[in-house]
Amino acid sequence: MSTRDAMSSAPAREQFPNLSKDAPGFPVREGEEPWTVAEVEVLADDLIAESVRLQDELVAADQELSELLRNSGDGAGDDQADSGSSALEREQELTLVNNTRDMLAQDARALARIGAGTYGTCESCGDAIGKARVQAFPRATLCVTCKQREERR
């Protein structure tokens, strides 16, 4: 069984056996209801499914990039427009590959935080990120205040 198959058949409750104990302890902001196991399972299952999808995309994008690089040749017989078009296509595919890798790493980091029991905690200030923010963006590692501060830099 490949890693991808193992991930797709391992829902959150199998991958995180302590979730029923950890989830209610994940931090929430004032006025928010505590996390339920079901809510965290949904987020974790979505992250796992997205990781599988991104791995598939990465394999396809890597193959496409390899094909583009293999076919780039020395450019003999190509005019400048063809060469420029080929270079742009390679650059776009490389950007896609790098973005996919970044998103995959963010998903892995979020899943690791769920497993460590630190999910929902701001990595900068240590306060709660906010349940609504995490539900909207499950990869969030910073609360809104810290994220705004980071973006102003």
N, C-alpha and C positions, 0 to 999 in steps of 0.2 A: 504494500500500500504506500503510495507516495505521500509526502508531507501535505500536499494540497488536499488529497483525499482524506487524510487523517484529520485535518483541520475542519473540513466541511462536515464530517460526520461526528465531530466533537462539540456539541453545544456547550454553552456556558456552564451549565450545572455539572457537566462531566469534566470540563477543563478547570473549573474553579470549585472544588468540593467544599471549601469553607465559606462560600458566598452567603449562605443563609446566616452565618455568624457575622461576617464582615459587612455586608450591605447596609444594615441598619445603622452602623457606625460611621458610614461615609458622611462627611460634613455637608450641611445645608445652610443657607443664609437665613437670617431672621425672617420669620413668616412663612417659610417653606415647610412642607410636610417631610418627615424623615423618608429616606430611601427605602423602598420595599425590595425584596429579593427579586420579584417579577420585573420591576423597572430596570434593575441592574442587569438581569439576564437578557432583557430585550436589547439593551445597549451593547452588551458583550457579544450576543449573537450577531447583531448587526456589524460590529467591528470584525468579528471572525469571518462573516460572509464577505465583507468588503475586502478583507485581506486576501481571501481566495480569489476574488474577482481581479484584484490588482496584480496578484501573482500571474494570473493568466494573461492580463494585459501586458505585463512586463516581458513575459516570454515572447509574445507576439511582436512587441515593439523592438526587443533585442534582435529578433530574427529579421525584421524589416530594416533595422539599422545596419545589420551585418550585410544584408543584400545590397543596400545602397552603397556601403563602403566597398564591397566586392565589385560592384558594377561601375564604380567611379572611374576606374582605369587611369590612364595617364592624360586623358582629355584629347588625345590625337584625333583630329577630324571634327571635334566639337567647336562650335563658334562660342563667343563670349556669353551669349545669352543662355546657351545650353549649360555651360559650365557654372554660370551664376545660379541658374535654376536648380541644378544638382546640388550645389553647395547650400542653398537655402533649404532644400528638402532634407538634406542630412542634418542641418542645424535644428530644424523643427523636430525631427525625429529624436535627436539627442536631447532636446529640451523635454519632450514627452517622456522619454525614458527616465530622465533625472527627476521630473515631477512625480512620476509614478513611484519611484524608489523612495522619495521623501514622504509621500502619503503612506506607503507601506511601513516605513519606519515609525511614523506617527501612530499608526494603528497598533503596531507592536508595543510601542511605549504605553499607549492607553491600556492595552490588555495587561501589560506587566504591572501597571499601577492598580488595576482591579485585583490582580493576584496578590499584590503586596498590601492591599488594604488602604492605599493612599489615594485612590481615585476620588476626584472632586476636591482635592486640596490644592490650593495655588502653590506652585513651585517657587514663587518669589516671596510672598508674604506669609504663607502658611494658613491663610484664612480659607473659608469655603469659596469655591469658584462660583457656585450657584447652581442649583439643580436645573433650572430652566436653561441656563447657558450650556451646561453639559449635555442636556437632552437635545438641544439644538445643534451642538457641535461636540460630539463625543470625544474628540481628540484634544479638547481644550486642556491646557496645562496652567493657564493663568486666569485670575479673576479679571473682570472688566477693568478695574482701576489699574492693575499692573500691566495689562495688555495695552491700555491707552498710554501709560507712561513709557512702555517699550517702543511704541510706534512713534512717539514724539522725538525720540533720540535720533 
